[in-house]
């Protein structure tokens, strides 16, 4: 296996992609909207990917709820953005934690049924006034303690449903004043402020199996490189101050925040301390460039990857009809789906 996760171009594997997957042996794959038509087709795609790779490879997705939901109505239920759980938390802490856990458990049921076993969620970023809206209601709250509690409950719900959580975006994207999909955000807050706010939300989640970096520069720590390609931030903040010990993946290498060729971005992220890199856009030429630079998954990174996948467990039995009704009742005061019923 090589130290990268790859996207695909469409809802079925092309011959070029089959050849690529066999030769490149990515650690995992990630699913996007372009790969999804209906449940049977998605289940076929995930099954075929694993057959081609010859192993039970992790298959990821960004299924957060709200604006970021790849599995959508009419085939799948609609789920609320994370901020809805934060709103409920203000009225009923226990109810909000139960709702976050149950919502994630129901979401995991949807994902697992289609062969998806890793969700790039929870978002533990802490937004501040004036920040770019790219995070916005994807965040649970604006208080790090509340964010950590709700994110932890959400992660538990995913795990109970047989889906591994990926906490993101370390060490924090909530303060960024630009959208890293388009350009490089630069955060100028002092280290002491970051430690007690942005970084604080991630510390209680440091035991989760998987995490994703932020393409954000923190000038107080490393003014030259975003977290994804900063050895200082990976070593001193993500592994050090926050204490994350699991498998660390980059955010998408094809995003506008990063500079240099795809090959250069791959080398820089691995050199900084990312265990694996993530490449999402499904461009076969870029996929091949990533594969050419991604090293074999070995040593500490391989042990982290093995430990993460060892935490996949069978889903606990669930009465879906009853639990969806319970979920709707828990959120009734703060959210009602526009389409379908979660």
C-alpha positions as CSV (number, residue, x, y, z in Angstrom):
1,X,0.0,0.0,0.0
2,X,1.1,3.5,-0.7
3,X,0.5,6.5,1.6
4,X,-2.3,8.2,-0.3
5,X,-6.1,8.2,-0.6
6,X,-7.5,8.8,-4.1
7,X,-10.7,10.1,-5.6
8,X,-12.4,8.7,-8.7
9,X,-13.8,10.4,-11.8
10,X,-17.4,9.0,-11.9
11,X,-20.0,6.5,-10.7
12,X,-18.2,3.5,-12.2
13,X,-14.5,2.6,-12.5
14,X,-13.0,3.2,-15.9
15,X,-10.4,0.8,-17.3
16,X,-7.7,3.4,-16.7
17,X,-8.8,3.6,-13.0
18,X,-8.8,-0.1,-12.6
19,X,-5.3,-0.3,-14.0
20,X,-4.2,2.6,-11.8
21,X,-5.6,1.2,-8.6
22,X,-3.9,-2.2,-9.1
23,X,-0.6,-0.6,-9.9
24,X,-0.6,2.3,-7.4
25,X,-2.2,0.5,-4.4
26,X,-3.6,3.5,-2.5
27,X,-4.4,3.0,1.1
28,X,-7.9,4.2,0.6
29,X,-10.5,5.9,-1.6
30,X,-12.8,8.8,-1.2
31,X,-16.3,9.2,-2.6
32,X,-17.8,12.5,-3.9
33,X,-21.1,13.6,-5.4
34,X,-19.9,12.8,-8.9
35,X,-19.5,9.2,-7.9
36,X,-23.1,8.8,-6.7
37,X,-26.3,8.1,-8.6
38,X,-28.3,5.7,-6.5
39,X,-27.8,3.2,-3.7
40,X,-27.2,0.1,-5.8
41,X,-24.7,1.8,-8.0
42,X,-22.7,3.2,-5.1
43,X,-22.7,-0.2,-3.4
44,X,-21.4,-1.7,-6.7
45,X,-18.7,0.9,-6.9
46,X,-17.4,0.4,-3.4
47,X,-17.4,-3.3,-3.8
48,X,-15.6,-3.2,-7.1
49,X,-12.9,-0.9,-5.7
50,X,-12.2,-3.4,-2.9
51,X,-12.1,-6.3,-5.4
52,X,-9.7,-4.5,-7.6
53,X,-7.4,-3.6,-4.7
54,X,-7.7,-7.1,-3.3
55,X,-8.4,-6.0,0.3
56,X,-10.9,-4.4,2.6
57,X,-9.6,-0.9,1.8
58,X,-11.1,2.1,3.7
59,X,-13.6,4.1,1.7
60,X,-14.1,7.7,2.8
61,X,-16.8,10.3,2.3
62,X,-17.6,13.8,3.5
63,X,-21.0,13.3,5.1
64,X,-21.5,16.0,7.6
65,X,-25.1,17.1,7.2
66,X,-26.3,20.5,6.0
67,X,-24.2,22.0,3.2
68,X,-21.8,19.1,3.1
69,X,-23.8,15.9,2.5
70,X,-22.8,13.6,-0.4
71,X,-25.6,11.1,0.1
72,X,-28.7,13.2,-0.3
73,X,-32.5,13.0,-0.8
74,X,-34.4,11.4,-2.5
75,X,-32.3,8.3,-1.9
76,X,-31.0,9.1,1.5
77,X,-32.3,11.2,4.4
78,X,-31.4,14.8,5.0
79,X,-29.4,15.6,8.1
80,X,-28.9,18.9,9.9
81,X,-25.6,21.0,9.9
82,X,-23.5,20.6,13.0
83,X,-24.6,24.1,14.3
84,X,-28.1,22.7,14.9
85,X,-26.8,20.4,17.7
86,X,-25.0,23.4,19.2
87,X,-28.3,25.4,19.2
88,X,-30.0,22.5,21.0
89,X,-27.1,22.3,23.4
90,X,-28.0,25.8,24.7
91,X,-31.4,24.6,25.7
92,X,-30.7,21.0,26.6
93,X,-27.2,19.7,26.9
94,X,-28.1,16.0,27.4
95,X,-30.6,16.1,24.6
96,X,-28.1,17.7,22.2
97,X,-25.4,15.1,23.0
98,X,-28.0,12.3,22.5
99,X,-29.1,13.9,19.2
100,X,-25.5,14.2,17.9
101,X,-24.8,10.6,18.8
102,X,-28.0,9.3,17.3
103,X,-27.8,11.5,14.2
104,X,-24.3,10.1,13.5
105,X,-25.5,6.6,14.2
106,X,-28.2,6.9,11.6
107,X,-25.8,8.5,9.2
108,X,-23.4,5.6,9.7
109,X,-26.2,3.2,8.8
110,X,-26.8,4.9,5.5
111,X,-23.0,4.9,4.7
112,X,-22.3,1.3,5.8
113,X,-25.2,0.0,3.7
114,X,-23.3,1.3,0.6
115,X,-19.9,0.1,1.6
116,X,-18.6,3.4,3.0
117,X,-16.8,2.9,6.3
118,X,-15.0,6.2,7.0
119,X,-16.7,9.6,7.4
120,X,-14.7,12.8,7.4
121,X,-16.5,14.2,10.3
122,X,-16.7,15.5,13.1
123,X,-15.7,19.1,12.3
124,X,-14.1,20.4,15.5
125,X,-13.2,23.9,14.2
126,X,-14.2,26.8,16.3
127,X,-15.4,29.8,14.2
128,X,-15.0,33.4,15.3
129,X,-16.7,36.6,14.1
130,X,-15.4,37.8,10.8
131,X,-14.1,34.4,9.7
132,X,-14.9,33.1,6.2
133,X,-18.2,31.3,5.9
134,X,-16.5,28.1,4.6
135,X,-16.9,26.6,8.1
136,X,-19.9,28.6,9.5
137,X,-22.7,26.2,10.4
138,X,-20.5,23.2,9.8
139,X,-19.1,23.9,13.2
140,X,-21.0,22.7,16.3
141,X,-20.5,25.9,18.3
142,X,-18.2,28.8,19.0
143,X,-17.1,27.5,22.4
144,X,-14.3,24.9,22.3
145,X,-15.6,22.9,25.3
146,X,-19.0,22.6,23.6
147,X,-17.5,21.8,20.3
148,X,-15.4,19.0,21.8
149,X,-18.4,17.5,23.6
150,X,-20.7,17.5,20.6
151,X,-17.9,16.3,18.2
152,X,-17.1,13.5,20.6
153,X,-20.7,12.4,20.8
154,X,-20.9,12.5,17.0
155,X,-17.7,10.4,16.7
156,X,-19.2,7.8,19.1
157,X,-22.3,7.5,17.0
158,X,-20.4,6.9,13.8
159,X,-18.2,4.3,15.5
160,X,-21.3,2.5,16.9
161,X,-22.6,2.3,13.3
162,X,-19.4,0.7,12.0
163,X,-18.0,3.9,10.5
164,X,-14.6,5.4,11.5
165,X,-14.7,9.2,12.2
166,X,-12.1,11.6,10.9
167,X,-11.8,14.7,13.0
168,X,-11.0,17.9,11.1
169,X,-9.3,20.3,10.4
170,X,-6.3,20.2,12.7
171,X,-5.2,22.4,14.3
172,X,-8.2,24.6,13.4
173,X,-9.9,26.2,10.4
174,X,-12.5,28.2,12.2
175,X,-10.5,31.4,12.5
176,X,-9.5,31.5,8.8
177,X,-10.6,34.5,6.8
178,X,-10.4,32.8,3.4
179,X,-11.8,29.6,1.9
180,X,-8.9,27.2,1.5
181,X,-10.6,25.5,-1.4
182,X,-9.8,28.7,-3.3
183,X,-6.9,30.5,-1.6
184,X,-4.5,30.2,1.3
185,X,-5.9,31.5,4.7
186,X,-3.5,33.2,7.0
187,X,-4.3,33.3,10.8
188,X,-2.4,35.9,12.8
189,X,-3.7,35.2,16.2
190,X,-1.2,34.8,19.0
191,X,-0.2,31.3,20.1
192,X,-1.7,31.7,23.6
193,X,-5.1,32.6,22.0
194,X,-4.9,29.6,19.7
195,X,-4.0,27.2,22.6
196,X,-7.1,28.2,24.6
197,X,-9.6,28.2,21.7
198,X,-8.8,26.6,18.4
199,X,-6.4,23.9,19.7
200,X,-8.4,23.3,22.9
201,X,-11.4,21.9,21.0
202,X,-9.2,19.1,19.5
203,X,-7.5,18.0,22.7
204,X,-10.4,15.9,24.1
205,X,-10.6,14.3,20.6
206,X,-7.0,13.3,20.4
207,X,-7.8,9.7,20.9
208,X,-9.8,9.4,17.7
209,X,-8.3,7.1,15.1
210,X,-8.1,9.5,12.2
211,X,-7.6,13.2,11.6
212,X,-7.3,15.7,8.7
213,X,-5.0,18.8,8.5
214,X,-6.0,22.3,7.7
215,X,-4.5,24.2,4.8
216,X,-4.1,27.3,7.0
217,X,-1.0,29.3,7.9
218,X,-0.6,30.2,11.6
219,X,2.0,33.0,11.6
220,X,2.7,32.8,15.4
221,X,4.0,29.2,14.9
222,X,5.1,28.9,11.2
223,X,4.7,31.9,9.0
224,X,6.0,30.1,6.0
225,X,3.8,27.1,5.5
226,X,0.2,25.9,6.1
227,X,-0.3,23.2,8.7
228,X,-0.5,20.5,6.0
229,X,3.0,21.1,4.9
230,X,4.5,22.5,8.2
231,X,6.7,20.1,10.1
232,X,6.7,22.6,13.0
233,X,2.9,22.5,13.3
234,X,2.6,18.8,12.8
235,X,5.3,18.1,15.4
236,X,4.7,20.8,18.0
237,X,1.0,21.4,17.8
238,X,-0.9,18.4,16.3
239,X,1.3,15.7,17.8
240,X,2.5,17.9,20.7
241,X,0.1,20.4,22.2
242,X,-3.0,18.7,20.9
243,X,-1.6,15.2,21.5
244,X,-3.1,13.5,18.5
245,X,-1.6,10.0,18.1
246,X,-3.6,8.5,15.3
247,X,-3.3,8.5,11.5
248,X,-3.0,12.0,10.1
249,X,-4.1,12.7,6.6
250,X,-3.8,15.9,4.6
251,X,-6.8,17.8,3.4
252,X,-7.2,17.6,-0.4
253,X,-4.0,18.3,-2.2
254,X,-5.8,19.8,-5.2
255,X,-7.3,22.7,-3.2
256,X,-6.4,26.2,-4.2
257,X,-4.7,27.0,-0.9
258,X,-1.6,25.0,-1.7
259,X,1.2,26.0,-4.1
260,X,3.4,24.0,-6.4
261,X,2.7,21.0,-8.5
262,X,0.7,18.1,-7.2
263,X,4.0,16.1,-6.9
264,X,5.6,18.9,-4.9
265,X,2.5,19.2,-2.6
266,X,2.6,15.4,-2.0
267,X,6.3,15.5,-1.1
268,X,5.8,18.5,1.2
269,X,2.9,17.0,3.1
270,X,4.7,13.7,3.7
271,X,7.9,15.5,4.7
272,X,5.9,17.6,7.2
273,X,4.6,14.5,8.9
274,X,1.3,13.6,7.3
275,X,1.0,9.8,7.4
276,X,-1.1,9.8,4.2
277,X,-2.1,12.4,1.6
278,X,-5.6,12.9,0.3
279,X,-6.2,13.7,-3.4
280,X,-9.9,14.2,-4.4
281,X,-10.6,15.5,-7.8
282,X,-10.5,12.3,-9.8
283,X,-8.0,13.6,-12.5
284,X,-6.1,10.6,-13.5
285,X,-3.0,12.5,-14.4
286,X,-2.9,14.1,-11.0
287,X,-3.7,10.8,-9.4
288,X,-0.6,9.3,-11.1
289,X,1.6,12.2,-9.9
290,X,0.5,11.7,-6.3
291,X,1.1,7.9,-6.6
292,X,4.5,8.5,-8.0
293,X,5.5,10.6,-5.0
294,X,3.6,8.9,-2.1
295,X,5.9,6.5,-0.3
296,X,5.0,2.9,0.7
297,X,3.0,3.0,3.9
298,X,5.6,1.8,6.4
299,X,7.0,2.3,9.9
300,X,5.0,4.4,12.4
301,X,2.6,5.5,9.7
302,X,1.8,1.9,8.8
303,X,1.2,1.1,12.5
304,X,-1.1,4.1,12.8
305,X,-3.0,3.0,9.8
306,X,-3.3,-0.6,11.0
307,X,-4.4,0.6,14.5
308,X,-7.1,2.9,12.9
309,X,-8.6,0.1,10.8
310,X,-8.5,-2.3,13.7
311,X,-11.1,0.0,15.3
312,X,-13.6,-0.7,12.7
313,X,-16.3,-2.8,14.3
314,X,-19.6,-4.3,13.3
315,X,-22.6,-2.0,13.7
316,X,-24.8,-2.4,16.8
317,X,-28.4,-3.5,15.9
318,X,-30.7,-0.6,15.4
319,X,-34.4,-0.2,14.9
320,X,-34.2,2.4,12.1
321,X,-37.8,3.4,12.0
322,X,-38.0,3.9,15.8
323,X,-34.6,5.7,16.0
324,X,-35.4,8.1,13.1
325,X,-38.6,9.0,14.9
326,X,-36.6,9.6,18.1
327,X,-34.1,11.7,16.2
328,X,-36.8,13.9,14.8
329,X,-38.3,14.3,18.2
330,X,-35.0,15.3,19.8
331,X,-34.4,18.0,17.1
332,X,-38.0,19.1,16.7
333,X,-37.5,22.4,18.5
334,X,-34.6,23.5,16.4
335,X,-34.6,21.8,13.0
336,X,-37.0,20.3,10.5
337,X,-35.7,18.8,7.2
338,X,-36.7,20.5,4.0
339,X,-36.6,17.2,2.1
340,X,-37.2,13.7,3.3
341,X,-37.1,12.7,6.9
342,X,-33.9,12.1,8.8
